[in-house]
Amino acid sequence: MITANKETKLKDSLRQAGVTVVEFGANWCPPCKVLLPILDGMDHEYGGSVTFVKVDCDESPDFAAEFSIMSLPTVVIFHNGEPVDKLVGLRSKEAYQTIIARYI
């Protein structure tokens, strides 16, 4: 999983062709701590066909503001570099897989 921060621009991490899953969270957020292992496992399952990016909203508030992130965790799905879906709050692994399947 890629970590986007001030030095690594989020837009540089987005796949221009294909699917990118961006998790907006924070280290202090309990649901975020539950979600990260789920997304990390999915990162391995998809074997590089989907890019997974983590954004710590405390370290990169500009990224969070750019995508109107109001609650943590929020997962934004990008297809060909454009945001196409947003899931607010902790969801099941199957919920994320269903959304990703729409775009791959």
Beta strands, then each sheet from edge to edge (+ up, - down):
strand 1: 2-4
strand 2: 19-25
strand 3: 50-56
strand 4: 74-79
strand 5: 82-88
sheet 1: 1+ 3+ 2+ 4- 5+
end
